[in-house]
Amino acid sequence: MRNDLVERRAARGWSQAELAQRLGVSRQTVISIERGRFDPSLPLAFLIAHTLGCAIEDIFAPDAG
């Protein structure tokens, strides 16, 4: 799954640690999601979208092909 979490987080001036704190997860979780090594659970994806003020599909998209 692709995501643009890095760009959306950076646009708000938030560090990985700050986003992690807002989400109630570890910084390592944010890093893993940003790098595409970990797909968040549906509740976490909804929380990420809510925290960033957008829809899930604005952040996450299936890999092409």
PyMOL Python script that loads the backbone (N, CA, C, O; Angstrom):
from pymol import cmd

cmd.read_pdbstr("""\
ATOM      1  N   MET A   1       0.843  -1.173   0.000  1.00  0.00           N
ATOM      2  CA  MET A   1       0.000   0.000   0.000  1.00  0.00           C
ATOM      3  C   MET A   1       0.891   1.240   0.000  1.00  0.00           C
ATOM      4  O   MET A   1       1.861   1.329   0.752  1.00  0.00           O
ATOM      5  N   ARG A   2       0.542   2.181  -0.850  1.00  0.00           N
ATOM      6  CA  ARG A   2       1.267   3.454  -0.895  1.00  0.00           C
ATOM      7  C   ARG A   2       0.586   4.448   0.049  1.00  0.00           C
ATOM      8  O   ARG A   2      -0.603   4.333   0.345  1.00  0.00           O
ATOM      9  N   ASN A   3       1.366   5.419   0.509  1.00  0.00           N
ATOM     10  CA  ASN A   3       0.769   6.477   1.314  1.00  0.00           C
ATOM     11  C   ASN A   3       1.575   7.750   1.163  1.00  0.00           C
ATOM     12  O   ASN A   3       2.744   7.717   0.778  1.00  0.00           O
ATOM     13  N   ASP A   4       0.950   8.864   1.466  1.00  0.00           N
ATOM     14  CA  ASP A   4       1.655  10.145   1.433  1.00  0.00           C
ATOM     15  C   ASP A   4       1.713  10.770   2.828  1.00  0.00           C
ATOM     16  O   ASP A   4       1.622  11.986   2.991  1.00  0.00           O
ATOM     17  N   LEU A   5       1.864   9.915   3.805  1.00  0.00           N
ATOM     18  CA  LEU A   5       1.887  10.357   5.194  1.00  0.00           C
ATOM     19  C   LEU A   5       3.037  11.321   5.469  1.00  0.00           C
ATOM     20  O   LEU A   5       2.865  12.298   6.197  1.00  0.00           O
ATOM     21  N   VAL A   6       4.194  11.056   4.898  1.00  0.00           N
ATOM     22  CA  VAL A   6       5.353  11.933   5.118  1.00  0.00           C
ATOM     23  C   VAL A   6       5.022  13.359   4.679  1.00  0.00           C
ATOM     24  O   VAL A   6       5.264  14.313   5.418  1.00  0.00           O
ATOM     25  N   GLU A   7       4.470  13.499   3.477  1.00  0.00           N
ATOM     26  CA  GLU A   7       4.170  14.824   2.942  1.00  0.00           C
ATOM     27  C   GLU A   7       3.107  15.535   3.773  1.00  0.00           C
ATOM     28  O   GLU A   7       3.225  16.726   4.060  1.00  0.00           O
ATOM     29  N   ARG A   8       2.070  14.797   4.155  1.00  0.00           N
ATOM     30  CA  ARG A   8       0.996  15.411   4.936  1.00  0.00           C
ATOM     31  C   ARG A   8       1.471  15.806   6.338  1.00  0.00           C
ATOM     32  O   ARG A   8       1.078  16.848   6.861  1.00  0.00           O
ATOM     33  N   ARG A   9       2.313  14.970   6.937  1.00  0.00           N
ATOM     34  CA  ARG A   9       2.862  15.286   8.256  1.00  0.00           C
ATOM     35  C   ARG A   9       3.770  16.507   8.166  1.00  0.00           C
ATOM     36  O   ARG A   9       3.671  17.426   8.979  1.00  0.00           O
ATOM     37  N   ALA A  10       4.658  16.511   7.169  1.00  0.00           N
ATOM     38  CA  ALA A  10       5.608  17.611   7.003  1.00  0.00           C
ATOM     39  C   ALA A  10       4.889  18.929   6.703  1.00  0.00           C
ATOM     40  O   ALA A  10       5.333  19.990   7.141  1.00  0.00           O
ATOM     41  N   ALA A  11       3.789  18.865   5.963  1.00  0.00           N
ATOM     42  CA  ALA A  11       3.039  20.080   5.631  1.00  0.00           C
ATOM     43  C   ALA A  11       2.500  20.763   6.879  1.00  0.00           C
ATOM     44  O   ALA A  11       2.268  21.972   6.884  1.00  0.00           O
ATOM     45  N   ARG A  12       2.304  19.992   7.925  1.00  0.00           N
ATOM     46  CA  ARG A  12       1.827  20.555   9.191  1.00  0.00           C
ATOM     47  C   ARG A  12       2.974  20.925  10.128  1.00  0.00           C
ATOM     48  O   ARG A  12       2.757  21.489  11.201  1.00  0.00           O
ATOM     49  N   GLY A  13       4.189  20.601   9.712  1.00  0.00           N
ATOM     50  CA  GLY A  13       5.352  20.912  10.535  1.00  0.00           C
ATOM     51  C   GLY A  13       5.511  19.975  11.720  1.00  0.00           C
ATOM     52  O   GLY A  13       6.165  20.317  12.705  1.00  0.00           O
ATOM     53  N   TRP A  14       4.909  18.789  11.626  1.00  0.00           N
ATOM     54  CA  TRP A  14       4.971  17.824  12.720  1.00  0.00           C
ATOM     55  C   TRP A  14       6.136  16.867  12.514  1.00  0.00           C
ATOM     56  O   TRP A  14       6.404  16.433  11.394  1.00  0.00           O
ATOM     57  N   SER A  15       6.811  16.546  13.584  1.00  0.00           N
ATOM     58  CA  SER A  15       7.834  15.501  13.560  1.00  0.00           C
ATOM     59  C   SER A  15       7.138  14.147  13.621  1.00  0.00           C
ATOM     60  O   SER A  15       5.943  14.062  13.903  1.00  0.00           O
ATOM     61  N   GLN A  16       7.894  13.103  13.355  1.00  0.00           N
ATOM     62  CA  GLN A  16       7.342  11.751  13.498  1.00  0.00           C
ATOM     63  C   GLN A  16       6.902  11.524  14.939  1.00  0.00           C
ATOM     64  O   GLN A  16       5.867  10.905  15.188  1.00  0.00           O
ATOM     65  N   ALA A  17       7.682  12.021  15.876  1.00  0.00           N
ATOM     66  CA  ALA A  17       7.353  11.846  17.292  1.00  0.00           C
ATOM     67  C   ALA A  17       6.062  12.575  17.649  1.00  0.00           C
ATOM     68  O   ALA A  17       5.254  12.058  18.421  1.00  0.00           O
ATOM     69  N   GLU A  18       5.861  13.764  17.099  1.00  0.00           N
ATOM     70  CA  GLU A  18       4.643  14.516  17.405  1.00  0.00           C
ATOM     71  C   GLU A  18       3.416  13.812  16.833  1.00  0.00           C
ATOM     72  O   GLU A  18       2.390  13.712  17.506  1.00  0.00           O
ATOM     73  N   LEU A  19       3.513  13.323  15.595  1.00  0.00           N
ATOM     74  CA  LEU A  19       2.385  12.586  15.019  1.00  0.00           C
ATOM     75  C   LEU A  19       2.108  11.330  15.839  1.00  0.00           C
ATOM     76  O   LEU A  19       0.953  11.009  16.118  1.00  0.00           O
ATOM     77  N   ALA A  20       3.163  10.625  16.221  1.00  0.00           N
ATOM     78  CA  ALA A  20       2.998   9.414  17.031  1.00  0.00           C
ATOM     79  C   ALA A  20       2.256   9.727  18.327  1.00  0.00           C
ATOM     80  O   ALA A  20       1.360   8.988  18.733  1.00  0.00           O
ATOM     81  N   GLN A  21       2.634  10.822  18.968  1.00  0.00           N
ATOM     82  CA  GLN A  21       1.981  11.211  20.219  1.00  0.00           C
ATOM     83  C   GLN A  21       0.501  11.522  19.984  1.00  0.00           C
ATOM     84  O   GLN A  21      -0.350  11.114  20.774  1.00  0.00           O
ATOM     85  N   ARG A  22       0.198  12.230  18.921  1.00  0.00           N
ATOM     86  CA  ARG A  22      -1.186  12.569  18.603  1.00  0.00           C
ATOM     87  C   ARG A  22      -2.026  11.322  18.326  1.00  0.00           C
ATOM     88  O   ARG A  22      -3.223  11.287  18.610  1.00  0.00           O
ATOM     89  N   LEU A  23      -1.367  10.287  17.761  1.00  0.00           N
ATOM     90  CA  LEU A  23      -2.061   9.047  17.425  1.00  0.00           C
ATOM     91  C   LEU A  23      -2.076   8.038  18.564  1.00  0.00           C
ATOM     92  O   LEU A  23      -2.859   7.088  18.540  1.00  0.00           O
ATOM     93  N   GLY A  24      -1.216   8.235  19.564  1.00  0.00           N
ATOM     94  CA  GLY A  24      -1.123   7.281  20.662  1.00  0.00           C
ATOM     95  C   GLY A  24      -0.383   6.014  20.273  1.00  0.00           C
ATOM     96  O   GLY A  24      -0.667   4.931  20.786  1.00  0.00           O
ATOM     97  N   VAL A  25       0.581   6.161  19.349  1.00  0.00           N
ATOM     98  CA  VAL A  25       1.404   5.027  18.919  1.00  0.00           C
ATOM     99  C   VAL A  25       2.870   5.391  19.092  1.00  0.00           C
ATOM    100  O   VAL A  25       3.193   6.525  19.447  1.00  0.00           O
ATOM    101  N   SER A  26       3.750   4.444  18.847  1.00  0.00           N
ATOM    102  CA  SER A  26       5.176   4.720  18.957  1.00  0.00           C
ATOM    103  C   SER A  26       5.685   5.428  17.707  1.00  0.00           C
ATOM    104  O   SER A  26       5.075   5.342  16.641  1.00  0.00           O
ATOM    105  N   ARG A  27       6.792   6.118  17.847  1.00  0.00           N
ATOM    106  CA  ARG A  27       7.438   6.753  16.692  1.00  0.00           C
ATOM    107  C   ARG A  27       7.819   5.690  15.669  1.00  0.00           C
ATOM    108  O   ARG A  27       7.740   5.929  14.464  1.00  0.00           O
ATOM    109  N   GLN A  28       8.229   4.524  16.143  1.00  0.00           N
ATOM    110  CA  GLN A  28       8.606   3.434  15.239  1.00  0.00           C
ATOM    111  C   GLN A  28       7.412   3.007  14.376  1.00  0.00           C
ATOM    112  O   GLN A  28       7.591   2.651  13.211  1.00  0.00           O
ATOM    113  N   THR A  29       6.209   3.039  14.932  1.00  0.00           N
ATOM    114  CA  THR A  29       5.016   2.713  14.154  1.00  0.00           C
ATOM    115  C   THR A  29       4.826   3.714  13.028  1.00  0.00           C
ATOM    116  O   THR A  29       4.549   3.326  11.894  1.00  0.00           O
ATOM    117  N   VAL A  30       4.972   5.002  13.330  1.00  0.00           N
ATOM    118  CA  VAL A  30       4.845   6.037  12.304  1.00  0.00           C
ATOM    119  C   VAL A  30       5.911   5.826  11.224  1.00  0.00           C
ATOM    120  O   VAL A  30       5.605   5.902  10.034  1.00  0.00           O
ATOM    121  N   ILE A  31       7.136   5.566  11.620  1.00  0.00           N
ATOM    122  CA  ILE A  31       8.215   5.326  10.659  1.00  0.00           C
ATOM    123  C   ILE A  31       7.869   4.146   9.756  1.00  0.00           C
ATOM    124  O   ILE A  31       8.030   4.225   8.538  1.00  0.00           O
ATOM    125  N   SER A  32       7.399   3.062  10.345  1.00  0.00           N
ATOM    126  CA  SER A  32       7.072   1.858   9.572  1.00  0.00           C
ATOM    127  C   SER A  32       5.930   2.106   8.585  1.00  0.00           C
ATOM    128  O   SER A  32       5.957   1.600   7.463  1.00  0.00           O
ATOM    129  N   ILE A  33       4.939   2.875   8.998  1.00  0.00           N
ATOM    130  CA  ILE A  33       3.833   3.197   8.089  1.00  0.00           C
ATOM    131  C   ILE A  33       4.338   4.081   6.956  1.00  0.00           C
ATOM    132  O   ILE A  33       4.040   3.832   5.788  1.00  0.00           O
ATOM    133  N   GLU A  34       5.103   5.115   7.302  1.00  0.00           N
ATOM    134  CA  GLU A  34       5.623   6.022   6.281  1.00  0.00           C
ATOM    135  C   GLU A  34       6.480   5.297   5.245  1.00  0.00           C
ATOM    136  O   GLU A  34       6.434   5.629   4.061  1.00  0.00           O
ATOM    137  N   ARG A  35       7.244   4.332   5.676  1.00  0.00           N
ATOM    138  CA  ARG A  35       8.126   3.597   4.761  1.00  0.00           C
ATOM    139  C   ARG A  35       7.420   2.456   4.040  1.00  0.00           C
ATOM    140  O   ARG A  35       8.029   1.766   3.223  1.00  0.00           O
ATOM    141  N   GLY A  36       6.141   2.254   4.338  1.00  0.00           N
ATOM    142  CA  GLY A  36       5.379   1.213   3.675  1.00  0.00           C
ATOM    143  C   GLY A  36       5.682  -0.191   4.158  1.00  0.00           C
ATOM    144  O   GLY A  36       5.347  -1.166   3.486  1.00  0.00           O
ATOM    145  N   ARG A  37       6.316  -0.302   5.320  1.00  0.00           N
ATOM    146  CA  ARG A  37       6.636  -1.615   5.885  1.00  0.00           C
ATOM    147  C   ARG A  37       5.503  -2.178   6.731  1.00  0.00           C
ATOM    148  O   ARG A  37       5.484  -3.364   7.058  1.00  0.00           O
ATOM    149  N   PHE A  38       4.560  -1.307   7.079  1.00  0.00           N
ATOM    150  CA  PHE A  38       3.465  -1.697   7.960  1.00  0.00           C
ATOM    151  C   PHE A  38       2.196  -1.007   7.487  1.00  0.00           C
ATOM    152  O   PHE A  38       2.170   0.214   7.333  1.00  0.00           O
ATOM    153  N   ASP A  39       1.148  -1.780   7.258  1.00  0.00           N
ATOM    154  CA  ASP A  39      -0.158  -1.208   6.934  1.00  0.00           C
ATOM    155  C   ASP A  39      -0.944  -1.075   8.226  1.00  0.00           C
ATOM    156  O   ASP A  39      -1.097  -2.053   8.958  1.00  0.00           O
ATOM    157  N   PRO A  40      -1.444   0.119   8.517  1.00  0.00           N
ATOM    158  CA  PRO A  40      -2.163   0.310   9.776  1.00  0.00           C
ATOM    159  C   PRO A  40      -3.479  -0.456   9.792  1.00  0.00           C
ATOM    160  O   PRO A  40      -4.061  -0.743   8.746  1.00  0.00           O
ATOM    161  N   SER A  41      -3.931  -0.780  10.990  1.00  0.00           N
ATOM    162  CA  SER A  41      -5.259  -1.369  11.144  1.00  0.00           C
ATOM    163  C   SER A  41      -6.281  -0.342  10.672  1.00  0.00           C
ATOM    164  O   SER A  41      -5.965   0.842  10.553  1.00  0.00           O
ATOM    165  N   LEU A  42      -7.489  -0.787  10.408  1.00  0.00           N
ATOM    166  CA  LEU A  42      -8.533   0.128   9.962  1.00  0.00           C
ATOM    167  C   LEU A  42      -8.812   1.216  11.005  1.00  0.00           C
ATOM    168  O   LEU A  42      -8.923   2.385  10.635  1.00  0.00           O
ATOM    169  N   PRO A  43      -8.928   0.877  12.291  1.00  0.00           N
ATOM    170  CA  PRO A  43      -9.137   1.951  13.277  1.00  0.00           C
ATOM    171  C   PRO A  43      -7.983   2.967  13.292  1.00  0.00           C
ATOM    172  O   PRO A  43      -8.218   4.168  13.425  1.00  0.00           O
ATOM    173  N   LEU A  44      -6.743   2.487  13.154  1.00  0.00           N
ATOM    174  CA  LEU A  44      -5.615   3.420  13.138  1.00  0.00           C
ATOM    175  C   LEU A  44      -5.627   4.253  11.862  1.00  0.00           C
ATOM    176  O   LEU A  44      -5.313   5.442  11.908  1.00  0.00           O
ATOM    177  N   ALA A  45      -5.975   3.667  10.740  1.00  0.00           N
ATOM    178  CA  ALA A  45      -6.059   4.430   9.491  1.00  0.00           C
ATOM    179  C   ALA A  45      -7.105   5.533   9.601  1.00  0.00           C
ATOM    180  O   ALA A  45      -6.876   6.655   9.149  1.00  0.00           O
ATOM    181  N   PHE A  46      -8.272   5.213  10.211  1.00  0.00           N
ATOM    182  CA  PHE A  46      -9.301   6.238  10.432  1.00  0.00           C
ATOM    183  C   PHE A  46      -8.771   7.340  11.346  1.00  0.00           C
ATOM    184  O   PHE A  46      -9.022   8.520  11.104  1.00  0.00           O
ATOM    185  N   LEU A  47      -8.041   6.963  12.393  1.00  0.00           N
ATOM    186  CA  LEU A  47      -7.488   7.954  13.314  1.00  0.00           C
ATOM    187  C   LEU A  47      -6.458   8.841  12.621  1.00  0.00           C
ATOM    188  O   LEU A  47      -6.439  10.053  12.835  1.00  0.00           O
ATOM    189  N   ILE A  48      -5.609   8.248  11.799  1.00  0.00           N
ATOM    190  CA  ILE A  48      -4.620   9.027  11.047  1.00  0.00           C
ATOM    191  C   ILE A  48      -5.342  10.040  10.157  1.00  0.00           C
ATOM    192  O   ILE A  48      -5.002  11.223  10.147  1.00  0.00           O
ATOM    193  N   ALA A  49      -6.335   9.568   9.415  1.00  0.00           N
ATOM    194  CA  ALA A  49      -7.080  10.462   8.522  1.00  0.00           C
ATOM    195  C   ALA A  49      -7.759  11.578   9.305  1.00  0.00           C
ATOM    196  O   ALA A  49      -7.698  12.741   8.907  1.00  0.00           O
ATOM    197  N   HIS A  50      -8.401  11.236  10.406  1.00  0.00           N
ATOM    198  CA  HIS A  50      -9.072  12.246  11.229  1.00  0.00           C
ATOM    199  C   HIS A  50      -8.065  13.272  11.753  1.00  0.00           C
ATOM    200  O   HIS A  50      -8.321  14.476  11.718  1.00  0.00           O
ATOM    201  N   THR A  51      -6.933  12.793  12.233  1.00  0.00           N
ATOM    202  CA  THR A  51      -5.899  13.670  12.788  1.00  0.00           C
ATOM    203  C   THR A  51      -5.358  14.624  11.728  1.00  0.00           C
ATOM    204  O   THR A  51      -5.020  15.770  12.026  1.00  0.00           O
ATOM    205  N   LEU A  52      -5.279  14.140  10.485  1.00  0.00           N
ATOM    206  CA  LEU A  52      -4.757  14.960   9.390  1.00  0.00           C
ATOM    207  C   LEU A  52      -5.868  15.707   8.638  1.00  0.00           C
ATOM    208  O   LEU A  52      -5.592  16.451   7.697  1.00  0.00           O
ATOM    209  N   GLY A  53      -7.117  15.506   9.058  1.00  0.00           N
ATOM    210  CA  GLY A  53      -8.224  16.244   8.471  1.00  0.00           C
ATOM    211  C   GLY A  53      -8.566  15.865   7.044  1.00  0.00           C
ATOM    212  O   GLY A  53      -8.897  16.726   6.229  1.00  0.00           O
ATOM    213  N   CYS A  54      -8.486  14.583   6.743  1.00  0.00           N
ATOM    214  CA  CYS A  54      -8.811  14.128   5.384  1.00  0.00           C
ATOM    215  C   CYS A  54      -9.400  12.720   5.442  1.00  0.00           C
ATOM    216  O   CYS A  54      -9.558  12.146   6.519  1.00  0.00           O
ATOM    217  N   ALA A  55      -9.717  12.180   4.284  1.00  0.00           N
ATOM    218  CA  ALA A  55     -10.270  10.830   4.194  1.00  0.00           C
ATOM    219  C   ALA A  55      -9.137   9.810   4.081  1.00  0.00           C
ATOM    220  O   ALA A  55      -8.038  10.138   3.634  1.00  0.00           O
ATOM    221  N   ILE A  56      -9.410   8.592   4.483  1.00  0.00           N
ATOM    222  CA  ILE A  56      -8.415   7.522   4.405  1.00  0.00           C
ATOM    223  C   ILE A  56      -7.855   7.407   2.995  1.00  0.00           C
ATOM    224  O   ILE A  56      -6.643   7.296   2.807  1.00  0.00           O
ATOM    225  N   GLU A  57      -8.749   7.433   1.998  1.00  0.00           N
ATOM    226  CA  GLU A  57      -8.291   7.247   0.623  1.00  0.00           C
ATOM    227  C   GLU A  57      -7.456   8.416   0.103  1.00  0.00           C
ATOM    228  O   GLU A  57      -6.803   8.298  -0.934  1.00  0.00           O
ATOM    229  N   ASP A  58      -7.475   9.542   0.815  1.00  0.00           N
ATOM    230  CA  ASP A  58      -6.589  10.647   0.460  1.00  0.00           C
ATOM    231  C   ASP A  58      -5.138  10.346   0.858  1.00  0.00           C
ATOM    232  O   ASP A  58      -4.203  10.876   0.258  1.00  0.00           O
ATOM    233  N   ILE A  59      -4.961   9.503   1.858  1.00  0.00           N
ATOM    234  CA  ILE A  59      -3.624   9.168   2.371  1.00  0.00           C
ATOM    235  C   ILE A  59      -3.118   7.850   1.825  1.00  0.00           C
ATOM    236  O   ILE A  59      -1.971   7.744   1.391  1.00  0.00           O
ATOM    237  N   PHE A  60      -3.992   6.834   1.848  1.00  0.00           N
ATOM    238  CA  PHE A  60      -3.577   5.483   1.494  1.00  0.00           C
ATOM    239  C   PHE A  60      -4.183   5.056   0.161  1.00  0.00           C
ATOM    240  O   PHE A  60      -5.341   5.352  -0.132  1.00  0.00           O
ATOM    241  N   ALA A  61      -3.384   4.358  -0.640  1.00  0.00           N
ATOM    242  CA  ALA A  61      -3.852   3.834  -1.930  1.00  0.00           C
ATOM    243  C   ALA A  61      -3.190   2.485  -2.177  1.00  0.00           C
ATOM    244  O   ALA A  61      -2.053   2.270  -1.757  1.00  0.00           O
ATOM    245  N   PRO A  62      -3.886   1.575  -2.852  1.00  0.00           N
ATOM    246  CA  PRO A  62      -3.274   0.281  -3.149  1.00  0.00           C
ATOM    247  C   PRO A  62      -2.083   0.450  -4.093  1.00  0.00           C
ATOM    248  O   PRO A  62      -2.029   1.389  -4.886  1.00  0.00           O
ATOM    249  N   ASP A  63      -1.141  -0.470  -3.991  1.00  0.00           N
ATOM    250  CA  ASP A  63       0.000  -0.451  -4.897  1.00  0.00           C
ATOM    251  C   ASP A  63      -0.490  -0.686  -6.324  1.00  0.00           C
ATOM    252  O   ASP A  63      -1.420  -1.460  -6.549  1.00  0.00           O
ATOM    253  N   ALA A  64       0.131  -0.023  -7.267  1.00  0.00           N
ATOM    254  CA  ALA A  64      -0.222  -0.235  -8.678  1.00  0.00           C
ATOM    255  C   ALA A  64       0.219  -1.620  -9.114  1.00  0.00           C
ATOM    256  O   ALA A  64       1.259  -2.122  -8.687  1.00  0.00           O
ATOM    257  N   GLY A  65      -0.585  -2.227  -9.969  1.00  0.00           N
ATOM    258  CA  GLY A  65      -0.223  -3.516 -10.538  1.00  0.00           C
ATOM    259  C   GLY A  65      -0.592  -4.608  -9.684  1.00  0.00           C
ATOM    260  O   GLY A  65      -0.353  -5.766 -10.024  1.00  0.00           O
TER     261      GLY A  65
END
""", "prot")
cmd.dss("prot")
cmd.show_as("cartoon", "prot")
cmd.util.cbc("prot")
cmd.orient("prot")
